Amino acid sequence: IETHKTDPAGEVRLVRDIDGKVIREEWSDPTTGEGAFEDVDENYTYSVIAIYPSADFRAVIADRIEPEGYPG
């Protein structure tokens, strides 16, 4: 699952939709704001929540994301 955001780095959480479990947490790239969660179970949908430490930005949520396989 790729994350795309042009804002400064933020904490990004991958949450499994079916039960709300946080699967992974990482910081997005400080320059581009992008990131990716690899090797995610494709049998579920997920929400990605980006939380920015700066008071200038509100959290961003994208839900019902279906993972796509990465070429080996």
Secondary structure, DSSP 8 states (H G I E B T S, - for coil): -EE---SS--EEEEEETTT--EEEEEE--TTT--EE--S--TTS-EEEEEE-SSTTS--EEEEEE-------
